[in-house]
Amino acid sequence: MDLQSRHDSGASVLASTGRIVSVFAGGLAVGVGTFFGQGSLPALLSQALANSGASWSVATFLLVAFLVAAGPWSSAIAGILAMVGMVLGYYGTATIVLGTSGGRWMIIWLLVALVAGPVFGLAGYWWRVRRPGFEIAGIALLGGVYLEEAGRILLSGPQDYPFQGPGWLALVIGVGIPLLLGRSWRNRGIALVAALPVALLIHFVLMVLLPG
């Protein structure tokens, strides 16, 4: 390997490391932001955005899409780091501000991060590089996570969710994501239809991972 090749290789490693660190730092910032957002945003936005696991999925998608998108493996790992950063940022802030540890729930959300992180990291990568077929799947995943949340709130009824507003907002976002991120009307339509079974699959996974 000549000197120029070594220089290029070293620069590539530094760039990749910088992107990974940026994604983790971004995850930490999102975690801190959602903690404070729960107490400072209006009730509707607090419940629909700051107190929503779907918002972490969107943040992971966007962080990987715009800061990494260097390959499927890198994007999957970056997705894990982004979501782990969100969990640590949220529960770390709660420990500092409230003096309470995350305990069992922090462990549960770290487990969720290990499962959902690579999924939404890959979804962000597929969308960014416009990979045929996979791009639509990535958009459907993102829309599906909000449609799942909308269905869980609205179909459970006021006895479980007295404030139904976040459910309606999640429905609007879930429908809006394929329309906004799709790059053609064909892709938008397919992604929107595909988001429905994706929502059912996400609901099943959450039932397994999250107690109660």
C-alpha positions, 0 to 999 in steps of 0.5 A: 500500500503506497503513502497516498492509499494509506492517507485515503484509508485513514481519512475514510476511517476518520470520516466514518468514525466522525459520522458514527459519533455524530449519530450517537451524539444526535441520539443523546440530544433527542433523548434529552429533548424528549425528556424536557419536551414532555414537561414543556410542550402543549399536551397534544404535542407532548403526548404525540411527539415527546412521549412517543416511541414513534418519534424516536424511530423517526429520529433514528431514520433521519439521523442515519439518512443524513449523517451516515448512509454509507452502507447497509451494515454501517447504517444498521450499526448507526441505527442501534447507536442512535437509539441507544443514545436516545435511551441513555439521554432520556434516562440519564437526564431523568436521573440527573433532574429527578434523581430516579434511575430508569431501572427496568424500563431503561433495560426494556428500552435498550432491548427495543433499541437493539431490535428497532435501531438497525431496522430504522437505520436501514430504512433511512439508508434505503430511502437516502440511496433510493434503492428500488423496492427497499426505498418503499419498504423504508417509507412504509416502516416509518409510516407504519410505526405511526399508524400502529400508535394511532390504532393502539390509542384510537381503538383502545378507547378513552378508558385506556387513553382518555386523551385521544388527540395524540392518536388522531395526530399520529394517524395524520403523521402516519398517512403523511409520511409516505406522501411526503417522503415518496418520490413518485405517486406510485411509490407513495401509494405503494408505501401507504398501502404497505404501511398498514400490514407493517403497523400490525407487525410492529404492534405484535413486536411491541406486545412481545417486547413491552410488558403491560 
